[in-house]
Amino acid sequence: MEKQSERSDRNLLIAVGIILFISCVCALYTAWVVKGVLNAFASSQTMALIITDAGVKSDDATLERQLSSATAALKMSADISYALVVASLMMGVALVWRVLSQKENG
């Protein structure tokens, strides 16, 4: 039968692996969103915009929709990044707690 510490170590490695996978997916998503926004801003039609408190206005409805969706995507990317930071901090605290409890017990 497996020892408790070996099982805990395996569970910890699985949790770290899952967080690492989520980090990679979030980083790729953020890069994709930023690239899309940069491409939208590089458009020659982007210069004909009026920025108001209600959002971005343009004489081209398609461009206006694209920039509005790009802004929403950037906001969502920021939310995902904040969630990833919180998850990483929680993992960090758990790892520190684990190391300190092993020093006290061993």
Secondary structure in CASP SS format (residue, H / E / C, confidence):
PFRMAT SS
TARGET T0000
AUTHOR 0000-0000-0000
METHOD secondary structure of the structure
MODEL  1
M C 1.00
E C 1.00
K C 1.00
Q H 1.00
S H 1.00
E H 1.00
R H 1.00
S H 1.00
D H 1.00
R H 1.00
N H 1.00
L H 1.00
L H 1.00
I H 1.00
A H 1.00
V H 1.00
G H 1.00
I H 1.00
I H 1.00
L H 1.00
F H 1.00
I H 1.00
S H 1.00
C H 1.00
V H 1.00
C H 1.00
A H 1.00
L H 1.00
Y H 1.00
T H 1.00
A H 1.00
W H 1.00
V H 1.00
V H 1.00
K H 1.00
G H 1.00
V H 1.00
L H 1.00
N H 1.00
A H 1.00
F H 1.00
A H 1.00
S C 1.00
S H 1.00
Q H 1.00
T H 1.00
M H 1.00
A C 1.00
L E 1.00
I E 1.00
I E 1.00
T E 1.00
D C 1.00
A C 1.00
G E 1.00
V E 1.00
K E 1.00
S E 1.00
D C 1.00
D C 1.00
A H 1.00
T H 1.00
L H 1.00
E H 1.00
R H 1.00
Q H 1.00
L H 1.00
S H 1.00
S H 1.00
A H 1.00
T H 1.00
A H 1.00
A H 1.00
L H 1.00
K H 1.00
M H 1.00
S H 1.00
A H 1.00
D H 1.00
I H 1.00
S H 1.00
Y H 1.00
A H 1.00
L H 1.00
V H 1.00
V H 1.00
A H 1.00
S H 1.00
L H 1.00
M H 1.00
M H 1.00
G H 1.00
V H 1.00
A H 1.00
L H 1.00
V H 1.00
W H 1.00
R H 1.00
V H 1.00
L H 1.00
S H 1.00
Q H 1.00
K H 1.00
E H 1.00
N H 1.00
G C 1.00
END
